[in-house]
Amino acid sequence: MKSNTTPLNERNQVILFILIAFGITWLGWIPALIGASNQGFLLPTTNNFAKLGEIGSLTPRQQLLTTLFNFAVYGPLIAALALTIWETGREGLVELLRRIVKWRVGIRWYGIVIGMVIVISLIPWLIAWLSGQMRLDGTGVVWTLPLLAALFIRQVLTSGLGEEPGWRGYLLPRLQLLYGSGKAIWVLGIIWAVWHYPFTIFDTLSNMGGDVPVMAMVITLVLSLAGQTMSLIGITYLYVWVYNNTQSVWLAILFHALSNAVPLVLLADISPSFSIIMALMPWLLVFILEKIYGKDDFPGAVICHPDAGTRFPHS
């Protein structure tokens, strides 16, 4: 079954999705990040997760900033749900929700997702350990089982649930209809990266200190944004490969949660100079998987009807 939606309408849907998702996220993130910086207040970011228990009672303003920051991550989810209801009504919404909770995909794909996350994190860890760039003074975070479980659950319910129904459940099928799998990966990867830019800019500038020359600050910022963008395009290949073979948004949510949590645990104590290695790891996996499966099967040229999930080959 082919979609009756015209290419122009598909593009309009993509544009509307970007406007809604970016608008909700940026209107939450930007004031929250600026306000927290001015008050010297820690927001509940992934990197601050282990420190959150040290925060005492919050002022009303800090509570507002925290709420804004937490709510902002759901921009892609809200955009996906709203536009799905608007375009296809209850039937489309039920189909999207079915893919969000689709967990029966075969144990092989769970193993693939977990294996990819381990490879992406473990190789930089081994390089850092072998080269003596790993901090071994015992001053790092002690990750107890309850803390690890809380970190994983938080990532599933925030970054995973907040983003993946939008990026993979809604936007990816439409981009593949417009461009095919190859170009759609780059377009989606760039959109995904730009969505992160306010947070990336804030995080990069916060880690520089106040005595950095302006030119050095600009160069560092450009390199940080470019590195993040290329890294997210690389990992988008992996998401698309998994999604096109399973039609499971849940598996994308799991992949996202593990991709945020595992590196935080394994790589928190390595030198910042290893960030380039970490950024290149998705591309190493892309290269290996393409050699194993070939360009026809990785990441695959199967696209999904955005309204009903019907699969058919892209011509």
C-alpha positions in Angstrom: 0.0 0.0 0.0 1.4 3.4 -1.0 0.8 6.6 0.7 -1.7 9.1 -0.8 0.2 11.9 0.8 2.0 14.1 -1.8 5.7 14.9 -1.5 4.8 18.5 -0.8 2.6 17.5 2.1 5.3 15.2 3.4 7.8 18.1 3.4 5.3 20.3 5.1 4.8 17.7 7.8 8.5 17.5 8.3 8.8 21.3 8.6 5.9 21.4 11.1 7.4 18.7 13.2 10.7 20.6 13.3 9.0 23.8 14.3 7.0 22.2 17.1 9.7 19.9 18.4 12.4 22.6 18.3 10.1 25.3 19.7 9.0 23.3 22.7 12.6 22.2 23.5 14.4 25.4 22.9 11.8 27.5 24.8 12.4 25.2 27.7 16.1 24.7 27.5 17.4 28.2 26.7 15.8 30.1 29.7 16.5 27.1 32.0 20.2 27.0 31.1 20.7 30.7 31.3 18.8 31.0 34.6 20.7 28.1 36.1 24.0 29.5 35.0 23.2 32.9 36.6 22.2 31.3 39.9 25.0 28.7 40.0 22.3 26.0 40.1 22.7 22.4 38.8 20.1 21.3 36.4 19.2 17.5 36.2 21.4 16.7 33.2 22.9 13.3 32.6 26.3 14.5 33.7 24.9 15.9 36.9 22.9 12.7 37.7 25.2 11.5 40.5 25.2 14.9 42.1 21.4 15.4 42.1 21.1 13.9 45.6 23.3 16.6 47.0 20.9 19.4 46.0 18.8 20.6 48.9 15.5 22.4 48.8 14.9 24.5 45.8 13.6 28.0 45.6 10.4 28.6 43.5 12.6 30.0 40.7 14.8 26.9 40.7 11.8 24.6 40.7 10.5 26.5 37.7 13.9 26.2 35.9 14.1 22.5 36.7 10.5 21.9 35.4 11.2 23.8 32.2 14.4 21.8 31.6 12.8 18.4 32.3 9.7 19.2 30.1 11.8 20.5 27.2 13.1 17.0 26.2 9.6 15.9 25.3 9.4 18.3 22.4 9.9 15.6 19.7 7.3 13.3 21.5 4.7 16.0 21.7 5.2 17.0 18.1 4.9 13.4 16.9 1.7 12.8 18.9 0.1 16.1 17.9 0.9 15.8 14.2 -0.1 12.1 14.0 -3.5 12.9 15.5 -3.9 15.9 13.2 -2.9 13.9 10.1 -4.5 10.5 10.6 -6.6 10.7 13.7 -7.1 7.8 16.1 -6.0 5.2 13.7 -2.6 6.8 13.1 -2.1 7.4 16.8 -2.9 3.8 17.7 -0.3 2.7 15.1 2.3 5.0 16.4 1.7 3.9 20.0 1.9 0.3 18.8 5.4 0.9 17.5 6.4 2.7 20.7 5.5 -0.3 22.9 6.6 -3.0 20.4 9.0 -5.1 22.4 8.6 -8.4 20.7 11.4 -8.1 18.1 13.5 -11.2 18.7 16.3 -11.6 21.2 18.9 -11.1 18.4 18.0 -7.4 18.1 18.3 -6.8 21.8 21.7 -8.4 21.7 22.7 -6.2 18.7 21.6 -3.0 20.5 23.4 -3.9 23.8 26.4 -5.1 21.9 26.7 -1.8 19.9 26.5 0.3 23.0 29.2 -1.8 24.7 31.5 -1.6 21.7 31.0 2.2 21.4 31.9 2.7 25.1 34.3 -0.1 25.8 36.9 0.5 23.1 37.6 4.2 24.2 37.7 2.9 27.8 40.3 0.3 26.9 42.4 2.8 25.0 42.3 5.2 27.9 43.2 2.5 30.4 46.1 1.1 28.3 47.5 4.6 27.6 47.3 5.7 31.3 44.6 8.3 30.6 42.1 6.7 33.0 41.8 8.3 36.5 42.4 5.5 39.0 42.6 7.5 42.2 39.2 6.3 43.5 37.7 9.8 43.5 35.2 9.1 40.8 31.5 8.3 41.3 30.8 4.9 42.9 28.0 3.4 40.8 25.9 1.2 43.0 23.2 -1.0 41.6 20.4 1.2 42.7 22.1 4.3 41.3 22.7 2.4 38.0 19.0 1.3 37.9 17.8 4.8 38.6 20.1 6.3 35.9 18.8 3.8 33.3 15.1 4.3 34.2 15.5 8.0 34.1 17.1 7.8 30.6 14.3 5.6 29.3 11.6 8.0 30.6 13.3 11.2 29.5 15.7 11.2 26.6 14.5 7.8 25.3 10.7 8.4 25.5 11.0 12.1 24.9 12.9 11.9 21.7 12.6 8.5 19.9 8.9 8.5 19.1 9.7 11.8 17.3 13.0 11.1 15.6 12.5 7.4 14.7 8.7 6.9 15.0 7.5 10.0 13.2 10.3 11.8 11.3 12.4 8.9 10.0 9.6 7.2 7.9 8.7 10.5 6.3 12.3 11.4 5.5 12.8 7.9 3.9 9.7 8.5 1.8 11.1 11.8 0.6 14.8 10.9 0.2 15.4 7.1 0.6 17.4 5.7 3.4 20.8 7.0 2.6 20.0 10.7 2.3 17.4 10.5 5.0 20.0 9.4 7.5 22.1 12.5 7.0 19.1 14.8 7.1 17.8 13.2 10.3 21.2 13.2 11.9 21.7 16.9 11.2 18.2 17.8 12.5 18.8 15.7 15.6 22.2 17.4 16.2 20.9 20.9 15.7 18.1 20.2 18.1 20.8 19.7 20.7 22.7 22.8 19.9 21.5 25.1 22.7 22.6 22.5 25.3 25.8 21.7 23.5 26.8 25.4 23.3 26.0 26.0 26.9 27.9 22.9 28.0 30.9 23.7 25.9 31.1 27.3 27.1 30.6 26.3 30.7 33.6 23.9 30.6 36.0 26.6 29.1 36.3 28.9 32.1 36.3 32.7 31.9 39.9 33.5 30.7 39.7 31.9 27.2 40.4 34.2 24.3 37.4 34.9 22.1 38.9 33.3 19.0 39.9 30.1 20.9 36.3 30.0 22.3 34.8 30.3 18.8 37.1 27.6 17.4 36.3 25.3 20.3 32.6 25.8 19.9 32.6 25.2 16.2 34.7 22.0 16.6 32.3 20.8 19.4 29.2 21.4 17.3 30.8 19.8 14.2 32.0 16.8 16.2 28.6 16.2 17.8 26.9 16.6 14.4 29.1 14.0 12.7 28.9 11.6 15.7 25.0 11.8 15.7 24.9 11.2 11.9 27.0 8.1 12.4 24.9 6.7 15.2 21.8 7.5 13.1 22.9 4.9 10.7 22.7 2.4 13.6 19.3 3.6 14.6 18.0 3.4 11.1 19.4 -0.2 10.6 17.7 -1.3 13.8 14.4 0.5 13.2 14.0 -0.6 9.5 14.4 -4.2 10.5 12.2 -4.2 13.6 9.7 -1.3 13.2 10.2 -0.9 17.0 10.4 2.5 18.6 10.8 0.8 21.9 14.1 -0.7 20.8 15.2 2.8 19.7 14.2 4.1 23.2 16.3 1.3 24.8 19.3 2.1 22.5 19.0 5.8 23.4 18.9 5.2 27.1 21.8 2.8 27.1 23.8 5.0 24.8 23.5 7.8 27.3 23.9 5.8 30.5 26.7 3.4 29.7 29.3 6.0 28.5 28.5 8.1 31.5 29.4 5.1 33.8 32.4 3.8 31.8 33.9 7.0 30.4 33.4 9.6 33.1 37.0 9.3 34.4 38.9 9.5 31.1 40.7 12.5 29.7 38.5 15.0 27.7 41.0 14.6 24.8 39.4 11.2 24.2 36.1 12.9 23.1 37.2 12.7 19.4 37.7 8.9 19.8 34.2 8.6 21.4 32.7 10.7 18.5 34.3 8.4 15.9 33.1 5.1 17.4 29.7 5.1 15.7 31.4 5.5 12.4 33.7 2.6 13.1 30.7 0.5 13.8 29.1 1.7 10.6 32.2 0.8 8.6 32.3 -2.7 10.2 28.6 -3.4 9.7 28.6 -2.2 6.1 31.5 -4.6 5.4 29.6 -7.5 7.0 26.2 -6.9 5.5 26.9 -4.9 2.4 25.4 -1.5 1.4 22.1 -3.2 0.2 21.4 -4.6 3.7 23.0 -2.0 5.9 21.4 0.3 6.9 18.9 -1.1 4.4 16.6 0.6 1.9 13.3 -0.4 3.4 11.0 2.4 4.3 7.8 2.5 6.4 4.4 4.0 5.5 4.1 6.8 8.1 0.4 6.3 8.7 0.1 2.5 8.9 3.6 1.1 9.3 3.4 -0.8 5.9 6.8 -1.8 4.6 7.8 -1.6 1.0 11.1 -1.2 -0.9 12.2 2.2 -2.0 12.7 2.4 -5.8 
